[in-house]
Amino acid sequence: MLKFLSNAWALLLGLLLLMIGNGLQGTLLGVRGEIEGFSTFEMSLIMSAYFVGFLGGSKLAPEMIRRVGHVRVFAALGSLISAVLILYPSLPNPWVWMACRVVIGFCFCGVYVTAESWLNNAATNETRGQALSMYMLVQVGGIMIAQGLLLVADPGGFILFVIPSVLVSIAFAPILLSVTPTPAFETTKPMSLGALFKTSPLGCTGMFLLGGVFAAQFGMAAVYGARTGLSLAEISMFVTAFYLGATVLQFPLGWLSDRMDRRMLILLASAVGGAGAMLGMVAGTSFPVLLMAAFLVGGTSNPLYSLLIAYTNDFLDRDDMASASGGMLFINGLGAIAGPLITGWMMGLFGSPGYFLLIALLMIALALYAAYRMTQRPAPTVSETGVYRPISPTATSVALDVAREHAISTADAEQDRAKSA
């Protein structure tokens, strides 16, 4: 671990600053939109636009890197992020914000692809698992730190928009001054969605449903808090609770996933997440209950993302895992685009409780479908399943490939130990 940190500390620091900037702008827009008098539907369009850009970036960023190299792509996209962050308070118009969110989503995806490539290059077979764990902690930690920065200035002014712009700009320095540009990488053509669904109906369905849940957490949580009348400090704690739950419960659920039928664990985690959302829906007037609901939803949905990827890989040949990951990300992206739009519609129809109602419906639907799939084919034995690796929903296909390589190398090492025993 120390050897990896000595080689990658600057990269991890830069990634932390990027995540703080991204986490702050997402929550801040939800609060500022309320101040500007934007409707729930307008805010849902604005939040959905981020995922449109992110999905587009996942397709185009690798080609940009092949054409001009990692450094130029990283610097160009990072500069655009800094500029767009300043445009938000300067042009408080929902259509302008929607266009800005598309650009921001595209740029952050490209920046993540570039940074994850450097991270993979800095890791060895022995340290790849540590690199993944550190990367996830940096991502989640950055988002949680960002919620605290929401309290340092008036969200109706400019300062809170300047802070993430400065952080993103500063993030360039440690990364660009410390890493060696990696060669342009070749992306794998994604597996067709039909073939992927045939291989793992539960994996595909679950990724689509979770896309809606993640979009509600990352995009609409602050909108919900503002519409409910929470104070700025309460909104900050509410959003943080989602990611605190993800941090606390990720590894216990990961430990269980390597020791039991993963479909049963998907069912149980989804049911707990659905129950947590229902708790927030029926008792949302109590702030401690809201925090508990957010903790349970975040603590189950984030591990479910990694769990569904691991479950799908259990039915794939090693050569097909890379192509399948692109399809899984695309399906999740479609769900993420739809998530804020449906959340906004539900909140318009049922008021603030519609936020948790949608999350509850999505999680319960996943639990029921997992129960149905358990009747359709036998589960692979525990010895036949791959290794679970925690992956953040904000990661790109590069991070998924790193996780896949680590899982394969770990499985090979275990097989070698078993043969020599």
C-alpha positions in Angstrom: 0.0 0.0 0.0 2.8 2.5 0.9 4.6 1.8 -2.3 1.4 2.4 -4.3 0.7 5.6 -2.4 4.2 6.9 -2.9 3.7 6.5 -6.7 0.1 7.7 -6.9 -0.5 10.2 -4.1 -0.5 13.2 -6.5 -3.0 11.5 -8.8 -5.3 10.5 -5.9 -5.1 14.1 -4.5 -6.1 15.5 -7.9 -9.0 13.0 -8.1 -10.1 14.0 -4.6 -10.2 17.7 -5.6 -12.2 16.8 -8.8 -14.7 14.8 -6.8 -15.1 17.6 -4.3 -15.8 20.0 -7.1 -18.3 17.7 -8.8 -20.1 16.8 -5.6 -20.4 20.4 -4.6 -21.9 21.6 -7.9 -24.5 18.8 -8.0 -25.9 19.6 -4.5 -25.5 23.4 -5.0 -27.6 23.5 -8.1 -30.5 21.8 -6.3 -30.4 24.5 -3.6 -29.8 27.4 -6.0 -32.6 26.2 -8.3 -35.0 26.6 -5.5 -33.7 30.1 -4.8 -34.1 31.0 -8.5 -37.7 29.7 -8.5 -37.1 26.8 -11.0 -39.9 24.3 -11.1 -39.4 20.6 -10.1 -39.8 19.6 -13.7 -37.1 22.1 -14.8 -34.7 20.9 -12.1 -35.3 17.3 -13.2 -34.4 18.2 -16.8 -31.2 20.0 -15.5 -30.2 17.0 -13.4 -30.9 14.5 -16.1 -28.8 16.5 -18.6 -25.6 15.6 -16.6 -26.1 11.9 -17.3 -26.8 12.6 -21.0 -23.4 14.3 -21.2 -21.7 11.6 -19.1 -23.0 8.8 -21.4 -21.9 10.7 -24.4 -18.5 11.2 -22.9 -18.1 7.5 -22.3 -18.4 6.9 -26.0 -16.3 9.9 -27.3 -13.6 10.4 -24.7 -11.6 7.3 -25.6 -11.5 8.4 -29.3 -10.4 11.9 -28.2 -7.6 10.4 -26.2 -6.4 8.3 -29.1 -6.3 11.4 -31.3 -4.6 14.0 -29.2 -3.3 12.2 -26.0 -4.2 12.0 -22.4 -2.7 15.3 -21.3 -4.4 17.5 -23.8 -7.8 15.9 -23.3 -7.4 16.2 -19.5 -6.4 19.9 -19.6 -9.0 20.9 -22.2 -11.9 19.2 -20.5 -10.8 20.4 -17.1 -10.7 24.0 -18.4 -14.2 23.7 -19.7 -15.4 22.4 -16.3 -14.0 25.5 -14.6 -15.5 27.8 -17.1 -19.0 26.2 -17.0 -19.1 26.3 -13.2 -18.8 30.1 -13.3 -21.6 30.3 -15.9 -24.2 28.9 -13.6 -24.7 31.9 -11.3 -24.0 34.3 -14.2 -26.8 32.9 -16.4 -29.6 31.6 -14.0 -31.8 30.2 -16.7 -33.0 26.6 -16.7 -32.2 26.0 -20.4 -28.8 27.4 -20.0 -28.2 25.3 -16.9 -29.4 22.2 -18.8 -26.9 22.9 -21.6 -24.1 23.5 -19.0 -25.0 20.2 -17.3 -24.6 18.3 -20.6 -21.1 19.9 -21.0 -20.2 19.2 -17.4 -21.3 15.6 -17.6 -19.3 15.0 -20.8 -16.2 16.7 -19.4 -16.2 14.9 -16.1 -16.6 11.6 -17.9 -13.6 12.4 -20.1 -11.5 13.5 -17.1 -12.4 10.3 -15.2 -11.5 8.1 -18.1 -8.1 9.9 -18.4 -7.4 9.8 -14.6 -8.4 6.1 -14.3 -6.1 5.3 -17.2 -3.2 6.9 -15.3 -4.3 5.1 -12.1 -4.3 1.8 -13.9 -0.8 2.5 -15.3 0.5 3.4 -11.8 -0.8 0.1 -10.3 0.8 -3.3 -10.7 -0.8 -6.8 -10.4 0.1 -6.8 -6.7 -1.3 -3.3 -6.0 -4.3 -3.2 -8.4 -6.8 -4.2 -5.6 -5.4 -1.5 -3.3 -5.7 1.0 -6.2 -9.3 0.2 -6.7 -10.1 0.5 -3.0 -8.2 3.8 -2.7 -10.0 5.2 -5.8 -13.4 4.3 -4.4 -12.6 5.9 -1.0 -11.4 9.1 -2.8 -14.6 9.3 -4.9 -17.0 8.8 -2.0 -14.8 10.9 0.4 -14.7 13.8 -2.1 -18.5 13.9 -2.4 -18.9 13.8 1.4 -16.4 16.6 1.9 -18.2 18.6 -0.7 -21.4 18.6 1.3 -19.6 20.4 4.2 -18.4 23.1 1.8 -22.0 23.9 1.1 -22.1 25.7 4.4 -19.2 28.1 3.9 -21.0 30.7 1.9 -24.5 31.9 0.8 -25.8 29.6 -2.0 -27.5 32.7 -3.5 -24.2 34.3 -4.3 -21.1 33.5 -6.4 -18.6 32.1 -3.9 -19.9 28.6 -3.8 -19.6 28.4 -7.6 -16.1 29.8 -7.5 -14.9 27.2 -5.0 -15.5 24.1 -7.2 -14.1 26.0 -10.2 -10.9 26.7 -8.3 -10.7 23.2 -6.9 -11.0 21.7 -10.4 -8.3 24.1 -11.7 -6.0 23.2 -8.8 -6.6 19.5 -9.4 -4.6 19.8 -12.7 -1.4 20.7 -11.0 -0.6 17.5 -9.0 -1.8 15.3 -11.8 -0.2 16.9 -14.8 3.1 17.5 -13.0 3.5 14.0 -11.6 2.2 11.4 -14.1 3.7 10.1 -17.3 1.3 10.1 -20.2 0.1 6.6 -20.9 -0.3 5.3 -24.5 -3.7 5.7 -26.1 -5.7 2.7 -25.2 -8.0 0.6 -27.4 -11.6 0.3 -26.3 -13.5 -3.0 -26.7 -16.6 -3.0 -28.8 -19.5 -3.5 -26.4 -21.5 -6.7 -26.4 -24.9 -6.3 -28.0 -27.6 -5.6 -25.5 -29.6 -8.6 -26.7 -26.7 -10.9 -26.0 -25.9 -9.3 -22.7 -29.6 -9.6 -21.5 -29.7 -13.2 -22.6 -26.5 -13.9 -20.6 -27.8 -12.1 -17.4 -31.3 -10.8 -17.4 -31.0 -9.9 -13.7 -27.8 -8.0 -14.2 -29.2 -5.9 -17.1 -32.5 -5.2 -15.4 -30.8 -4.4 -12.1 -28.4 -2.0 -13.7 -31.2 -0.1 -15.4 -33.2 0.2 -12.2 -30.2 1.2 -10.2 -29.4 3.9 -12.7 -32.6 5.6 -11.6 -31.8 5.2 -8.0 -28.3 6.7 -8.4 -29.6 9.6 -10.4 -32.1 10.4 -7.6 -29.2 10.3 -5.0 -26.7 12.3 -7.0 -29.0 14.7 -8.8 -32.3 15.1 -7.0 -31.5 14.7 -3.3 -30.8 18.4 -2.9 -33.9 19.3 -4.9 -35.9 17.1 -2.5 -34.3 18.7 0.5 -35.0 22.2 -0.7 -38.6 21.3 -1.6 -39.1 19.7 1.8 -37.9 22.9 3.6 -34.7 21.5 5.0 -32.1 24.0 6.1 -28.8 24.2 4.3 -27.0 22.2 7.0 -29.7 19.6 6.9 -29.5 19.2 3.2 -25.7 18.8 3.5 -26.2 16.0 6.1 -29.0 14.4 4.1 -26.9 14.1 1.0 -23.8 13.0 3.0 -25.9 10.1 4.6 -26.3 8.4 1.2 -22.5 8.2 0.7 -21.8 7.4 4.3 -24.1 4.4 4.0 -22.2 3.4 0.8 -18.9 3.5 2.6 -20.0 1.6 5.7 -22.0 -1.2 4.0 -19.9 -1.7 0.8 -17.4 -4.1 2.3 -19.7 -6.2 4.6 -22.0 -6.8 1.6 -19.0 -7.5 -0.6 -17.7 -10.1 2.0 -21.1 -11.8 1.9 -21.3 -11.8 -1.9 -18.3 -14.1 -2.0 -19.9 -16.6 0.4 -23.5 -17.0 -0.7 -25.9 -17.0 -3.6 -25.5 -13.5 -5.1 -29.1 -13.5 -6.2 -30.3 -13.9 -2.6 -28.0 -11.1 -1.5 -29.3 -8.9 -4.3 -32.9 -9.7 -3.2 -32.1 -8.9 0.5 -30.1 -5.7 -0.2 -32.8 -4.4 -2.6 -35.6 -5.2 0.0 -33.7 -3.3 2.7 -33.1 -0.4 0.4 -36.8 -0.4 -0.5 -37.8 -0.5 3.1 -35.5 2.4 3.8 -37.0 4.5 1.1 -40.5 3.7 2.4 -39.4 4.8 5.8 -38.3 8.1 4.3 -41.6 8.4 2.4 -44.0 7.9 5.4 -41.9 9.6 8.1 -40.1 12.3 6.2 -41.1 15.0 8.6 -38.6 13.6 11.1 -35.0 14.6 10.1 -33.3 11.7 12.0 -35.6 9.3 10.1 -34.6 11.0 6.8 -31.0 10.4 7.6 -31.6 6.8 8.4 -33.6 6.4 5.2 -30.8 8.0 3.1 -28.2 5.8 4.9 -30.1 2.6 4.1 -30.7 3.5 0.5 -27.2 4.6 -0.2 -25.7 1.7 1.8 -27.6 -0.9 -0.3 -27.7 0.7 -3.8 -24.0 1.3 -4.1 -22.9 -2.2 -3.2 -25.7 -3.5 -5.5 -23.9 -1.9 -8.4 -20.7 -3.9 -7.8 -22.7 -7.0 -6.9 -24.6 -6.9 -10.2 -21.4 -6.6 -12.2 -19.8 -9.5 -10.3 -23.0 -11.6 -10.8 -23.0 -10.9 -14.5 -19.4 -11.8 -14.8 -20.1 -15.2 -13.2 -21.9 -16.2 -16.5 -19.3 -14.7 -18.9 -16.1 -16.1 -20.3 -13.1 -14.0 -19.4 -12.7 -12.8 -23.0 -16.3 -11.4 -22.9 -16.1 -9.5 -19.6 -14.6 -6.4 -21.1 -17.1 -6.1 -23.8 -20.0 -6.8 -21.4 -18.9 -4.0 -19.1 -19.5 -1.4 -21.8 -23.0 -2.7 -22.2 -23.7 -2.6 -18.5 -22.5 1.0 -18.2 -24.7 2.0 -21.1 -27.8 0.4 -19.6 -27.0 2.0 -16.2 -26.6 5.4 -18.1 -30.1 5.0 -19.7 -31.6 4.5 -16.2 -29.7 7.5 -14.9 -31.0 9.7 -17.6 -34.6 8.6 -17.0 -34.2 8.8 -13.2 -34.4 12.5 -12.6 -37.2 13.0 -15.1 -39.4 10.4 -13.5 -38.4 11.6 -10.0 -39.5 15.2 -11.0 -42.7 13.8 -12.3 -43.4 11.8 -9.2 -42.6 14.8 -6.9 -45.0 16.9 -9.0 -47.7 14.3 -8.7 -47.3 13.3 -5.0 -45.3 16.2 -3.6 -41.9 15.7 -1.8 -42.8 12.1 -0.7 -42.7 11.2 -4.5 -38.9 11.3 -4.2 -38.7 8.3 -1.9 -41.7 6.6 -3.5 -39.8 6.2 -6.8 -36.7 4.9 -5.1 -38.9 2.4 -3.1 -40.6 1.2 -6.3 -37.3 0.7 -8.1 -35.6 -1.2 -5.3 -38.7 -3.4 -4.6 -39.0 -4.1 -8.3 -35.3 -5.3 -8.3 -36.0 -7.5 -5.3 -39.0 -9.1 -6.9 -37.2 -9.7 -10.2 -34.2 -11.3 -8.3 -36.7 -13.6 -6.6 -38.2 -14.5 -10.0 -34.8 -15.2 -11.5 -33.9 -17.6 -8.7 -36.7 -19.8 -10.0 -35.3 -19.8 -13.6 -31.9 -21.3 -13.3 -29.5 -22.7 -10.6 -26.9 -20.4 -9.2 -23.2 -21.2 -9.7 -21.5 -22.6 -6.7 -19.5 -20.3 -4.5 -16.3 -21.8 -5.8 -17.3 -21.0 -9.4 -18.0 -17.3 -8.8 -15.6 -14.5 -9.4 -14.2 -12.2 -6.8 -16.3 -9.2 -5.8 -14.6 -5.8 -6.2 -16.2 -2.5 -5.0 -16.8 -0.1 -7.8 -18.3 3.4 -7.6 -21.3 4.1 -9.8 -19.5 7.2 -11.0 -16.6 5.1 -12.4 -16.1 4.6 -16.1 -15.3 1.5 -18.1 -11.6 1.9 -17.4 -12.2 1.3 -13.7 -14.4 -1.7 -14.5 -11.6 -3.1 -16.6 -9.2 -2.6 -13.7 -11.6 -4.4 -11.4 -12.0 -7.2 -14.0 -8.2 -7.7 -14.3 -7.8 -7.8 -10.5 -10.6 -10.3 -10.1 -9.1 -12.6 -12.8 -5.6 -12.3 -11.3 -7.0 -13.0 -7.8 -8.9 -16.0 -9.0 -5.8 -17.4 -10.8 -3.7 -16.9 -7.6 -6.3 -18.8 -5.5 -6.4 -21.6 -8.0 -2.6 -21.9 -8.0 -2.6 -22.0 -4.1 -5.3 -24.7 -4.2 -3.3 -26.8 -6.6 -0.1 -26.5 -4.6 -1.8 -27.3 -1.3 
